[in-house]
Amino acid sequence: MDKKISYEVALEKGTAPFKDFMIKNTRESDLALFYRIKNEKNPKNIKDVSLILLMPAFVISELRTAFEIGFLIFLPFLVIDIIVASILMSLGMMMLPPVMISLPIKLIFFIIIDGWFVIIGNLAQSFK
């Protein structure tokens, strides 16, 4: 703000903590993908990683992690749906929608395992 350093130096100093964070949380294969797409040589060290290539690699890494978390949340709920549907079919209740029975069971299951604590705790630990 006092114009003691140039904008380029300010940008470099300001983005350094973000760059360090993104490098720690980006998969190497995702970063290599963007270097291959742009037809650039791989950087010699971490300091040489381009911020322009690091940002999309970080986003792709985080999207992959989000899909993994979503799948791990979805899987037990799918099992509950299958069990409820099987029980209802074996009892001959074909006209009763399984969702009417499985939704309260899913909610109770999520509350019993303290779902929000588990999700937020694991998400926060993934950024260590």
Rosetta constraint file for C-alpha pairs under 8 A:
AtomPair CA 5 CA 9 HARMONIC 6.37 0.50
AtomPair CA 5 CA 10 HARMONIC 6.55 0.50
AtomPair CA 6 CA 10 HARMONIC 6.21 0.50
AtomPair CA 7 CA 11 HARMONIC 5.94 0.50
AtomPair CA 8 CA 12 HARMONIC 6.19 0.50
AtomPair CA 9 CA 13 HARMONIC 6.11 0.50
AtomPair CA 10 CA 14 HARMONIC 5.83 0.50
AtomPair CA 11 CA 15 HARMONIC 5.96 0.50
AtomPair CA 12 CA 16 HARMONIC 6.20 0.50
AtomPair CA 14 CA 18 HARMONIC 7.94 0.50
AtomPair CA 15 CA 19 HARMONIC 5.96 0.50
AtomPair CA 16 CA 20 HARMONIC 6.16 0.50
AtomPair CA 17 CA 21 HARMONIC 6.23 0.50
AtomPair CA 18 CA 22 HARMONIC 6.08 0.50
AtomPair CA 19 CA 23 HARMONIC 6.05 0.50
AtomPair CA 19 CA 51 HARMONIC 6.95 0.50
AtomPair CA 19 CA 54 HARMONIC 7.77 0.50
AtomPair CA 20 CA 24 HARMONIC 6.27 0.50
AtomPair CA 21 CA 25 HARMONIC 6.40 0.50
AtomPair CA 22 CA 26 HARMONIC 5.92 0.50
AtomPair CA 22 CA 54 HARMONIC 7.24 0.50
AtomPair CA 22 CA 55 HARMONIC 7.45 0.50
AtomPair CA 22 CA 58 HARMONIC 5.96 0.50
AtomPair CA 23 CA 46 HARMONIC 7.92 0.50
AtomPair CA 23 CA 54 HARMONIC 7.35 0.50
AtomPair CA 23 CA 58 HARMONIC 7.62 0.50
AtomPair CA 25 CA 58 HARMONIC 6.96 0.50
AtomPair CA 25 CA 61 HARMONIC 7.60 0.50
AtomPair CA 25 CA 127 HARMONIC 6.80 0.50
AtomPair CA 26 CA 30 HARMONIC 7.06 0.50
AtomPair CA 26 CA 31 HARMONIC 7.11 0.50
AtomPair CA 26 CA 57 HARMONIC 6.54 0.50
AtomPair CA 26 CA 58 HARMONIC 4.98 0.50
AtomPair CA 26 CA 61 HARMONIC 5.59 0.50
AtomPair CA 26 CA 62 HARMONIC 7.73 0.50
AtomPair CA 27 CA 31 HARMONIC 6.56 0.50
AtomPair CA 27 CA 57 HARMONIC 7.72 0.50
AtomPair CA 27 CA 58 HARMONIC 7.68 0.50
AtomPair CA 27 CA 61 HARMONIC 6.06 0.50
AtomPair CA 28 CA 32 HARMONIC 6.13 0.50
AtomPair CA 29 CA 33 HARMONIC 6.13 0.50
AtomPair CA 30 CA 34 HARMONIC 6.73 0.50
AtomPair CA 30 CA 57 HARMONIC 5.21 0.50
AtomPair CA 30 CA 58 HARMONIC 7.70 0.50
AtomPair CA 30 CA 60 HARMONIC 6.92 0.50
AtomPair CA 30 CA 61 HARMONIC 6.62 0.50
AtomPair CA 31 CA 35 HARMONIC 6.48 0.50
AtomPair CA 31 CA 53 HARMONIC 7.15 0.50
AtomPair CA 31 CA 54 HARMONIC 6.44 0.50
AtomPair CA 31 CA 57 HARMONIC 5.04 0.50
AtomPair CA 31 CA 58 HARMONIC 7.75 0.50
AtomPair CA 32 CA 36 HARMONIC 6.16 0.50
AtomPair CA 32 CA 42 HARMONIC 7.22 0.50
AtomPair CA 33 CA 37 HARMONIC 6.18 0.50
AtomPair CA 33 CA 57 HARMONIC 7.91 0.50
AtomPair CA 34 CA 38 HARMONIC 6.19 0.50
AtomPair CA 34 CA 53 HARMONIC 6.09 0.50
AtomPair CA 34 CA 56 HARMONIC 7.79 0.50
AtomPair CA 34 CA 57 HARMONIC 6.71 0.50
AtomPair CA 35 CA 39 HARMONIC 6.00 0.50
AtomPair CA 35 CA 40 HARMONIC 5.34 0.50
AtomPair CA 35 CA 41 HARMONIC 6.87 0.50
AtomPair CA 35 CA 42 HARMONIC 6.55 0.50
AtomPair CA 35 CA 53 HARMONIC 6.99 0.50
AtomPair CA 36 CA 40 HARMONIC 6.36 0.50
AtomPair CA 36 CA 41 HARMONIC 7.91 0.50
AtomPair CA 43 CA 48 HARMONIC 5.50 0.50
AtomPair CA 43 CA 49 HARMONIC 5.85 0.50
AtomPair CA 44 CA 48 HARMONIC 6.64 0.50
AtomPair CA 45 CA 49 HARMONIC 7.26 0.50
AtomPair CA 49 CA 53 HARMONIC 7.56 0.50
AtomPair CA 49 CA 54 HARMONIC 6.91 0.50
AtomPair CA 50 CA 54 HARMONIC 6.04 0.50
AtomPair CA 51 CA 55 HARMONIC 6.07 0.50
AtomPair CA 52 CA 56 HARMONIC 7.50 0.50
AtomPair CA 53 CA 57 HARMONIC 6.50 0.50
AtomPair CA 54 CA 58 HARMONIC 6.04 0.50
AtomPair CA 55 CA 59 HARMONIC 6.32 0.50
AtomPair CA 56 CA 60 HARMONIC 6.15 0.50
AtomPair CA 57 CA 61 HARMONIC 6.16 0.50
AtomPair CA 58 CA 62 HARMONIC 6.17 0.50
AtomPair CA 59 CA 63 HARMONIC 6.09 0.50
AtomPair CA 60 CA 64 HARMONIC 6.20 0.50
AtomPair CA 61 CA 65 HARMONIC 6.33 0.50
AtomPair CA 62 CA 66 HARMONIC 6.07 0.50
AtomPair CA 63 CA 67 HARMONIC 6.22 0.50
AtomPair CA 64 CA 68 HARMONIC 6.27 0.50
AtomPair CA 65 CA 69 HARMONIC 6.22 0.50
AtomPair CA 66 CA 70 HARMONIC 6.06 0.50
AtomPair CA 67 CA 71 HARMONIC 6.04 0.50
AtomPair CA 68 CA 72 HARMONIC 6.21 0.50
AtomPair CA 69 CA 73 HARMONIC 6.24 0.50
AtomPair CA 70 CA 74 HARMONIC 6.05 0.50
AtomPair CA 71 CA 75 HARMONIC 6.01 0.50
AtomPair CA 72 CA 76 HARMONIC 7.46 0.50
AtomPair CA 73 CA 77 HARMONIC 7.20 0.50
AtomPair CA 74 CA 78 HARMONIC 6.13 0.50
AtomPair CA 75 CA 79 HARMONIC 6.36 0.50
AtomPair CA 76 CA 80 HARMONIC 6.31 0.50
AtomPair CA 77 CA 81 HARMONIC 6.29 0.50
AtomPair CA 77 CA 106 HARMONIC 6.33 0.50
AtomPair CA 78 CA 82 HARMONIC 6.25 0.50
AtomPair CA 79 CA 83 HARMONIC 6.17 0.50
AtomPair CA 80 CA 84 HARMONIC 6.11 0.50
AtomPair CA 80 CA 102 HARMONIC 6.59 0.50
AtomPair CA 80 CA 105 HARMONIC 7.76 0.50
AtomPair CA 80 CA 106 HARMONIC 7.16 0.50
AtomPair CA 81 CA 85 HARMONIC 6.01 0.50
AtomPair CA 81 CA 98 HARMONIC 7.05 0.50
AtomPair CA 81 CA 99 HARMONIC 7.42 0.50
AtomPair CA 81 CA 102 HARMONIC 5.88 0.50
AtomPair CA 82 CA 86 HARMONIC 6.06 0.50
AtomPair CA 83 CA 87 HARMONIC 6.18 0.50
AtomPair CA 84 CA 88 HARMONIC 6.13 0.50
AtomPair CA 84 CA 98 HARMONIC 6.24 0.50
AtomPair CA 84 CA 101 HARMONIC 7.12 0.50
AtomPair CA 84 CA 102 HARMONIC 6.21 0.50
AtomPair CA 85 CA 89 HARMONIC 6.10 0.50
AtomPair CA 85 CA 98 HARMONIC 5.44 0.50
AtomPair CA 86 CA 90 HARMONIC 6.10 0.50
AtomPair CA 87 CA 91 HARMONIC 6.23 0.50
AtomPair CA 88 CA 92 HARMONIC 6.30 0.50
AtomPair CA 88 CA 93 HARMONIC 5.19 0.50
AtomPair CA 88 CA 94 HARMONIC 6.75 0.50
AtomPair CA 88 CA 96 HARMONIC 7.69 0.50
AtomPair CA 88 CA 98 HARMONIC 7.25 0.50
AtomPair CA 89 CA 93 HARMONIC 5.66 0.50
AtomPair CA 89 CA 94 HARMONIC 5.70 0.50
AtomPair CA 96 CA 100 HARMONIC 7.72 0.50
AtomPair CA 97 CA 101 HARMONIC 7.62 0.50
AtomPair CA 98 CA 102 HARMONIC 6.00 0.50
AtomPair CA 99 CA 103 HARMONIC 5.57 0.50
AtomPair CA 100 CA 104 HARMONIC 7.52 0.50
AtomPair CA 101 CA 105 HARMONIC 6.84 0.50
AtomPair CA 102 CA 106 HARMONIC 6.02 0.50
AtomPair CA 103 CA 107 HARMONIC 6.26 0.50
AtomPair CA 104 CA 108 HARMONIC 6.12 0.50
AtomPair CA 105 CA 109 HARMONIC 6.00 0.50
AtomPair CA 106 CA 110 HARMONIC 6.09 0.50
AtomPair CA 107 CA 111 HARMONIC 6.21 0.50
AtomPair CA 108 CA 112 HARMONIC 5.99 0.50
AtomPair CA 109 CA 113 HARMONIC 6.27 0.50
AtomPair CA 110 CA 114 HARMONIC 6.09 0.50
AtomPair CA 110 CA 115 HARMONIC 5.02 0.50
AtomPair CA 111 CA 115 HARMONIC 6.12 0.50
AtomPair CA 113 CA 118 HARMONIC 7.84 0.50
AtomPair CA 114 CA 118 HARMONIC 6.43 0.50
AtomPair CA 115 CA 119 HARMONIC 6.07 0.50
AtomPair CA 116 CA 120 HARMONIC 5.94 0.50
AtomPair CA 117 CA 121 HARMONIC 5.68 0.50
AtomPair CA 118 CA 122 HARMONIC 6.03 0.50
AtomPair CA 119 CA 123 HARMONIC 6.06 0.50
AtomPair CA 120 CA 124 HARMONIC 6.03 0.50
AtomPair CA 121 CA 125 HARMONIC 6.18 0.50
AtomPair CA 122 CA 126 HARMONIC 6.20 0.50
AtomPair CA 123 CA 127 HARMONIC 7.25 0.50
AtomPair CA 124 CA 128 HARMONIC 7.53 0.50
